[in-house]
Amino acid sequence: MSDIVPPRVTQLRVKNYRALRDVTIRDMTPLTVLLGPNGSGKSTLFDVFAFLAECLSDGIGKAWDRRGRFRELRSRDSEGPIVIELKYRERQKNPKSPLITYHLEIDESRGRPVVSHEFLRWTRGQAGKPFTFMDYREGDGEVITGEMPELDDSRVRRKLSGPDMLAVSTLGTLAENPRVVALREFILSWHLSYLSADAARTNPEAGAEERLSPTGGNLPNVIQHLHEQHPDRLEAIFDILRRRIPRVERVDAEVLADSRLLLLIKDAPFSQPVLSRFASDGTLKMLAYLTVLHDPEPPKLIGIEEPENFLHPRLLPELAEECRSACQRTQLLVTTHSPFFLNRLRPAEVRILWRDVDGYARVDRAKDLQGVSEFVEEGATLGDLWMEGQFGVGDPLTQHGIRLG
C-alpha cells in the first residue's frame, strides 16, 4: 500500500448556518457518520460541505440564492456573519503534514452576499506557531506566494473583482500560489451524493463520464467510461455487486440509434437483460454507490446521505465495510438513521446530532458518551445500543432529542 495519504478534514466549525448556530466537530475520522432524529441538523451539516463546494464551482451568488439567501441561511434570531472554518492536512507522504486552516465569513450587503473575511493559516511542525499567508476582506487583501510560505516572506497585494468573490477561487488559479491551488482543487473534487434510483433509470446522451453526478443520472455514462478505460475496475465492481445481490450477473451500457445510453442489467437465470427502468431501486443504488466508492481516482471527500433508503437492511453492514475500505483513498461523510449501518462502526466514527432547548443543533461523539465505549469493548454494537436508548441523546421520542429520565 502507498505511504501517500489522501487529504483529510480534521475539524469543522460552523456558526450561524441554519440550525448550526455554533457547532464544532473535532478529530474527524476518515469515515465520519452523522446520526440523529429528523430535524436534528444532519442534512444541514452535510449541506455545509455542498454549499462550500458550490461557492467555488458556481460562485457564492448562486449557492446563496439556491438556499434562500441570508433570510433562510442565517440561524434564527442570530446576528453576525455565517462562518465556516475547516482544518485539514494536504495529501503528502507524511500524515503529519502542516495543519491548514481555511476560514470563511459571509455577510450581506444590500441584499447580496459579501465575503467579510477569508483567510488561510497554517501550522508547520509540532512546535510551530500558526501564521496567516492569505488574508482578504470584501475583495481586498494579501497573499504570500510560493511553495512553502514563511512569515518573513513578502506579501503580494491583489484586489479581487468584487466583494462577493472568494480569494481561493481567484488566487487558486495562479501557479504562484500552490497552497491556495491545492485547497481549491481539494474542495472542487468533493462529491456530495443525493442518489436517486429514478435518476439512475434515465437514458442520458451517450458519452463516457468519469464522475457520477450527485443524483446518479449519468450512471450509464460512468459505466461506459469504466468499460472503456478501466475494465478490471468495472469487473471488480460487478463482482462485489454479484456478492451483494446474487442474481445480478452483469451490467452493460448500450448506445441507442438516437445517441442515448441504455443501461441493461442481466439476471443470472435469464438469457436476456432487463432495462434499468425495470430494475429494483436497491440494485441501482448499490451499483451507483459502488461506482463512487471504487472510482479509480476517487473524489477527495465523498458525502452520502441516508444510504439505507431502498436497500435491504442486511446489505447495510456490507456497505459500511465498503465505505471503510474506500477511506484508504478518500474521506467519507455519511448521514444515516439505520442501526444496521451503525453496527459495523466504531464509537469514534459516529457523531450524534440533537437540538437543545433553544432549538439549535448540538453534536456529541459516541465515543464520549458514558458507557458506550465500554459496552462496545464487551461485544455490543452501536446500532443495538442506539435502539436501546443507551446514547441518551438523539432519540426522536424524547423532547429535543435529549433523554429526560
C-alpha positions as CSV (number, residue, x, y, z in Angstrom):
1,M,0.0,0.0,0.0
2,S,1.3,3.5,-0.8
3,D,2.5,5.6,2.0
4,I,0.8,8.7,0.4
5,V,-2.3,9.5,2.4
6,P,-5.2,11.4,1.0
7,P,-6.2,14.9,2.3
8,R,-8.2,14.9,5.5
9,V,-10.5,17.4,7.0
10,T,-9.7,17.1,10.7
11,Q,-12.1,19.7,12.1
12,L,-15.1,21.7,11.0
13,R,-16.6,24.7,12.8
14,V,-19.9,26.3,11.7
15,K,-21.6,29.4,13.0
16,N,-25.0,30.9,12.1
17,Y,-25.8,28.4,9.4
18,R,-29.4,27.5,9.8
19,A,-29.7,25.1,12.9
20,L,-25.9,25.2,13.3
21,R,-25.7,28.3,15.4
22,D,-22.3,27.3,16.8
23,V,-21.0,23.7,16.2
24,T,-17.5,22.3,16.1
25,I,-16.6,18.8,15.1
26,R,-13.1,17.9,16.2
27,D,-10.9,14.9,15.4
28,M,-12.9,13.9,12.3
29,T,-12.1,10.4,11.2
30,P,-11.6,9.1,7.7
31,L,-15.2,7.8,8.0
32,T,-17.5,10.2,9.8
33,V,-21.1,9.2,10.3
34,L,-23.9,11.6,11.4
35,L,-26.7,10.2,13.4
36,G,-29.8,11.8,14.8
37,P,-33.6,12.2,14.6
38,N,-35.3,14.1,11.7
39,G,-34.7,17.8,12.0
40,S,-31.6,17.4,14.2
41,G,-29.3,19.1,11.7
42,K,-27.6,16.1,10.0
43,S,-28.6,17.3,6.5
44,T,-27.7,20.8,7.3
45,L,-24.2,19.8,8.4
46,F,-24.0,17.7,5.2
47,D,-25.1,20.8,3.2
48,V,-22.3,22.9,4.6
49,F,-19.8,20.9,2.5
50,A,-22.1,21.1,-0.5
51,F,-22.5,24.9,0.0
52,L,-18.7,25.4,0.2
53,A,-18.1,23.3,-2.9
54,E,-20.8,25.2,-4.9
55,C,-19.4,28.6,-3.8
56,L,-16.2,27.6,-5.5
57,S,-17.7,25.9,-8.6
58,D,-20.7,28.2,-9.3
59,G,-19.9,31.3,-7.2
60,I,-21.3,32.5,-3.9
61,G,-24.3,34.2,-5.5
62,K,-25.8,31.1,-7.0
63,A,-25.1,28.9,-3.9
64,W,-26.6,31.7,-1.8
65,D,-29.7,32.1,-4.0
66,R,-30.4,28.3,-4.1
67,R,-30.7,28.3,-0.3
68,G,-33.0,31.2,0.2
69,R,-30.3,33.9,0.8
70,F,-29.5,35.3,4.2
71,R,-33.1,35.1,5.4
72,E,-33.1,31.3,5.2
73,L,-29.4,30.6,5.7
74,R,-28.6,32.5,8.9
75,S,-29.6,30.9,12.2
76,R,-32.9,32.2,13.5
77,D,-32.7,35.1,16.0
78,S,-28.9,35.4,15.4
79,E,-26.6,38.2,14.4
80,G,-23.3,38.3,12.6
81,P,-21.9,36.6,9.5
82,I,-22.1,32.9,8.6
83,V,-18.8,31.3,9.5
84,I,-17.3,28.1,8.0
85,E,-13.9,27.0,9.1
86,L,-12.0,23.9,8.0
87,K,-8.8,22.4,9.4
88,Y,-7.2,19.9,7.1
89,R,-4.0,18.3,6.0
90,E,-2.9,18.1,2.4
91,R,-2.1,14.9,0.6
92,Q,1.5,14.2,1.4
93,K,3.7,11.2,2.2
94,N,3.9,12.5,5.8
95,P,0.5,12.2,7.5
96,K,1.8,14.8,10.0
97,S,2.0,17.4,7.2
98,P,1.2,21.1,8.1
99,L,-2.2,21.7,9.6
100,I,-4.0,24.3,7.4
101,T,-7.0,26.4,8.5
102,Y,-9.4,27.8,5.9
103,H,-11.7,30.4,7.4
104,L,-14.6,32.0,5.6
105,E,-17.1,34.6,6.8
106,I,-20.1,35.6,4.6
107,D,-22.3,38.6,5.4
108,E,-24.9,40.5,3.5
109,S,-24.8,44.0,2.0
110,R,-27.8,45.5,0.1
111,G,-29.4,42.1,-0.2
112,R,-26.3,40.4,-1.7
113,P,-23.6,38.2,-0.2
114,V,-20.2,39.7,0.6
115,V,-17.0,37.8,1.8
116,S,-16.5,39.8,5.0
117,H,-13.3,37.8,5.9
118,E,-11.4,34.9,4.3
119,F,-8.0,33.7,5.3
120,L,-5.6,30.7,5.1
121,R,-3.4,29.9,8.0
122,W,-1.1,27.0,8.7
123,T,1.0,25.5,11.4
124,R,4.2,23.7,10.5
125,G,5.8,21.2,12.8
126,Q,4.9,20.2,16.3
127,A,6.3,23.4,17.9
128,G,5.4,25.7,15.0
129,K,3.2,28.8,15.5
130,P,0.3,29.4,13.2
131,F,0.6,32.2,10.8
132,T,-1.7,33.6,8.1
133,F,-0.4,33.5,4.5
134,M,-3.7,34.7,2.8
135,D,-5.9,37.3,4.3
136,Y,-8.9,39.0,2.5
137,R,-11.8,41.3,3.4
138,E,-14.5,42.2,0.9
139,G,-12.3,41.5,-2.1
140,D,-9.1,43.2,-0.9
141,G,-6.2,41.6,0.7
142,E,-2.7,40.0,0.6
143,V,-1.2,36.6,-0.1
144,I,2.3,35.1,0.4
145,T,3.3,33.3,-2.7
146,G,5.5,30.2,-3.1
147,E,5.5,26.5,-2.3
148,M,6.2,26.9,1.4
149,P,5.1,30.4,2.6
150,E,7.1,31.7,5.5
151,L,6.3,34.5,8.0
152,D,9.1,36.8,6.7
153,D,8.3,36.3,3.0
154,S,7.0,39.3,1.1
155,R,3.2,39.7,0.7
156,V,1.6,40.4,-2.6
157,R,-1.5,42.6,-2.6
158,R,-4.1,41.6,-5.2
159,K,-7.6,43.1,-5.5
160,L,-10.4,40.8,-6.5
161,S,-13.2,41.8,-9.0
162,G,-15.8,42.3,-6.2
163,P,-16.6,41.8,-2.6
164,D,-18.6,38.6,-3.3
165,M,-15.6,36.9,-4.8
166,L,-13.7,34.2,-3.0
167,A,-9.9,34.7,-2.8
168,V,-9.4,31.0,-3.0
169,S,-11.4,30.9,-6.3
170,T,-9.2,33.6,-7.9
171,L,-5.8,33.1,-6.4
172,G,-6.3,29.3,-6.6
173,T,-5.9,29.5,-10.4
174,L,-2.4,31.1,-10.2
175,A,0.5,28.7,-10.2
176,E,2.4,31.1,-7.9
177,N,0.1,30.2,-5.0
178,P,0.4,26.4,-4.8
179,R,-1.1,26.1,-1.3
180,V,-4.2,28.1,-2.4
181,V,-4.3,26.0,-5.6
182,A,-4.2,22.8,-3.5
183,L,-7.2,24.0,-1.4
184,R,-9.2,25.0,-4.4
185,E,-8.6,21.6,-6.1
186,F,-9.4,19.8,-2.8
187,I,-12.8,21.4,-2.4
188,L,-13.7,21.2,-6.1
189,S,-13.1,17.5,-6.0
190,W,-15.7,16.8,-3.4
191,H,-18.6,14.6,-4.3
192,L,-21.8,15.1,-2.3
193,S,-24.2,12.4,-3.2
194,Y,-28.0,12.6,-3.2
195,L,-28.5,9.4,-5.2
196,S,-31.9,8.7,-6.7
197,A,-32.9,5.4,-8.2
198,D,-35.3,7.2,-10.6
199,A,-32.5,9.5,-11.8
200,A,-30.3,6.4,-12.4
201,R,-33.0,5.0,-14.7
202,T,-32.8,7.8,-17.2
203,N,-31.2,7.4,-20.7
204,P,-28.6,10.2,-21.0
205,E,-26.8,11.2,-24.1
206,A,-24.0,8.8,-25.0
207,G,-20.5,9.7,-23.9
208,A,-18.2,8.4,-21.2
209,E,-18.0,10.4,-18.0
210,E,-15.5,9.9,-15.2
211,R,-17.5,11.1,-12.2
212,L,-21.0,10.2,-11.1
213,S,-23.4,13.2,-10.8
214,P,-24.9,13.9,-7.3
215,T,-28.2,12.3,-8.3
216,G,-26.7,9.4,-10.3
217,G,-28.4,10.5,-13.5
218,N,-25.3,9.7,-15.5
219,L,-24.7,6.2,-14.2
220,P,-24.7,4.7,-17.7
221,N,-22.0,7.2,-18.8
222,V,-19.8,6.2,-15.8
223,I,-20.3,2.5,-16.6
224,Q,-19.3,3.3,-20.2
225,H,-16.2,5.1,-19.0
226,L,-15.2,2.3,-16.8
227,H,-15.8,-0.3,-19.5
228,E,-13.6,1.7,-21.9
229,Q,-10.8,2.9,-19.6
230,H,-10.8,0.7,-16.5
231,P,-12.4,-2.7,-17.4
232,D,-10.6,-4.5,-14.5
233,R,-12.1,-2.0,-12.0
234,L,-15.6,-2.4,-13.6
235,E,-15.3,-6.2,-13.2
236,A,-14.3,-5.8,-9.6
237,I,-17.4,-3.6,-9.1
238,F,-19.6,-6.3,-10.7
239,D,-18.0,-9.0,-8.6
240,I,-19.0,-7.1,-5.4
241,L,-22.4,-6.4,-6.8
242,R,-22.9,-10.1,-7.5
243,R,-22.0,-11.0,-4.0
244,R,-24.3,-8.3,-2.5
245,I,-27.2,-9.1,-4.9
246,P,-26.5,-12.7,-6.1
247,R,-29.0,-12.7,-9.0
248,V,-27.2,-9.9,-10.9
249,E,-24.7,-11.2,-13.4
250,R,-23.6,-8.1,-15.3
251,V,-24.5,-4.5,-16.3
252,D,-23.9,-3.0,-19.7
253,A,-24.3,0.4,-21.2
254,E,-25.6,0.2,-24.8
255,V,-25.6,3.2,-27.3
256,L,-29.0,3.6,-29.0
257,A,-29.7,4.9,-32.5
258,D,-30.5,8.3,-31.2
259,S,-27.2,8.5,-29.3
260,R,-28.7,8.0,-25.9
261,L,-27.3,5.4,-23.5
262,L,-29.3,2.5,-22.2
263,L,-28.4,0.6,-19.0
264,L,-29.1,-3.1,-19.2
265,I,-29.0,-5.4,-16.2
266,K,-28.8,-9.2,-16.7
267,D,-30.1,-11.5,-14.0
268,A,-28.2,-14.8,-13.9
269,P,-31.1,-17.2,-14.6
270,F,-32.3,-15.4,-17.8
271,S,-30.8,-15.1,-21.2
272,Q,-31.9,-11.5,-21.9
273,P,-31.1,-8.5,-19.7
274,V,-33.7,-6.1,-18.5
275,L,-33.8,-2.3,-18.9
276,S,-32.6,-0.3,-15.9
277,R,-36.1,1.3,-15.6
278,F,-37.4,-2.2,-14.6
279,A,-34.5,-3.0,-12.2
280,S,-35.0,-2.7,-8.5
281,D,-34.2,0.5,-6.7
282,G,-31.8,-1.3,-4.4
283,T,-29.8,-2.8,-7.3
284,L,-29.4,0.6,-9.0
285,K,-28.5,2.4,-5.7
286,M,-25.9,-0.3,-4.7
287,L,-24.4,-0.1,-8.2
288,A,-24.2,3.7,-8.0
289,Y,-22.6,3.6,-4.5
290,L,-20.0,1.1,-5.7
291,T,-19.0,3.2,-8.7
292,V,-18.4,6.1,-6.4
293,L,-16.5,4.1,-3.7
294,H,-14.4,2.2,-6.3
295,D,-13.7,5.2,-8.5
296,P,-10.1,4.7,-9.9
297,E,-9.4,8.3,-9.0
298,P,-11.9,9.0,-6.2
299,P,-13.1,12.4,-5.0
300,K,-11.0,13.6,-2.1
301,L,-14.2,13.8,0.0
302,I,-17.4,11.8,-0.6
303,G,-20.7,12.6,1.1
304,I,-23.5,10.0,1.1
305,E,-26.9,10.9,2.6
306,E,-29.0,8.1,4.1
307,P,-27.7,5.1,2.1
308,E,-30.3,2.9,3.8
309,N,-33.1,4.2,1.5
310,F,-34.3,1.4,-0.8
311,L,-31.5,-1.0,0.4
312,H,-32.3,-4.2,2.2
313,P,-31.2,-3.9,5.9
314,R,-28.8,-6.8,5.6
315,L,-26.9,-5.0,2.8
316,L,-26.1,-2.1,5.0
317,P,-23.4,-3.6,7.2
318,E,-21.7,-4.7,4.0
319,L,-22.0,-1.2,2.6
320,A,-20.5,0.2,5.8
321,E,-17.4,-2.1,5.2
322,E,-17.2,-0.8,1.6
323,C,-17.1,2.7,3.0
324,R,-14.4,1.9,5.4
325,S,-12.3,0.3,2.7
326,A,-12.7,3.3,0.5
327,C,-11.3,5.5,3.3
328,Q,-7.8,4.3,2.4
329,R,-8.1,6.5,-0.6
330,T,-10.6,9.2,0.3
331,Q,-12.6,10.7,3.2
332,L,-16.3,9.9,3.7
333,L,-19.2,11.7,5.4
334,V,-22.4,9.7,5.8
335,T,-25.8,10.6,7.3
336,T,-28.0,7.7,8.5
337,H,-30.9,6.5,10.6
338,S,-30.0,2.8,10.2
339,P,-28.9,0.7,13.2
340,F,-27.8,-1.9,10.7
341,F,-25.3,0.5,9.2
342,L,-24.2,1.6,12.7
343,N,-23.5,-1.9,13.7
344,R,-20.2,-2.0,11.7
345,L,-19.0,1.3,13.0
346,R,-16.6,2.4,15.8
347,P,-17.6,4.9,18.6
348,A,-15.0,7.4,17.3
349,E,-16.6,7.4,13.9
350,V,-20.2,8.4,15.0
351,R,-21.5,11.8,15.8
352,I,-25.0,12.2,17.3
353,L,-26.8,15.4,16.5
354,W,-29.7,16.7,18.6
355,R,-31.5,20.0,19.3
356,D,-31.1,21.9,22.6
357,V,-34.0,23.7,24.3
358,D,-33.3,26.8,22.2
359,G,-33.7,24.8,19.0
360,Y,-30.1,24.8,17.9
361,A,-28.1,21.7,16.9
362,R,-25.6,20.1,19.2
363,V,-23.1,17.4,18.4
364,D,-21.8,14.6,20.6
365,R,-19.3,11.9,19.7
366,A,-20.5,8.3,20.5
367,K,-17.1,7.6,22.0
368,D,-17.6,10.4,24.6
369,L,-21.0,9.2,25.8
370,Q,-21.0,7.5,29.1
371,G,-20.7,3.7,28.9
372,V,-20.8,3.4,25.1
373,S,-17.1,2.5,24.5
374,E,-17.2,0.1,27.4
375,F,-20.3,-1.7,26.0
376,V,-18.6,-2.0,22.6
377,E,-15.5,-3.4,24.2
378,E,-17.7,-6.1,25.7
379,G,-19.1,-7.0,22.3
380,A,-22.1,-4.7,21.9
381,T,-22.8,-3.0,18.6
382,L,-23.5,0.7,18.2
383,G,-26.8,0.1,16.3
384,D,-28.2,-2.0,19.1
385,L,-27.0,0.4,21.8
386,W,-28.7,3.3,19.9
387,M,-32.0,1.4,19.6
388,E,-31.9,0.5,23.3
389,G,-31.6,4.2,24.2
390,Q,-28.0,3.9,25.6
391,F,-26.8,7.0,23.8
392,G,-29.0,9.3,25.9
393,V,-29.3,11.9,23.1
394,G,-30.6,11.9,19.6
395,D,-33.7,9.9,20.4
396,P,-36.7,11.2,18.4
397,L,-39.1,10.1,21.1
398,T,-37.7,12.4,23.7
399,Q,-38.1,16.2,23.9
400,H,-35.5,18.0,21.8
401,G,-33.7,14.6,21.3
402,I,-32.5,14.7,24.9
403,R,-33.4,11.8,27.2
404,L,-35.2,13.2,30.1
405,G,-35.3,10.3,32.5
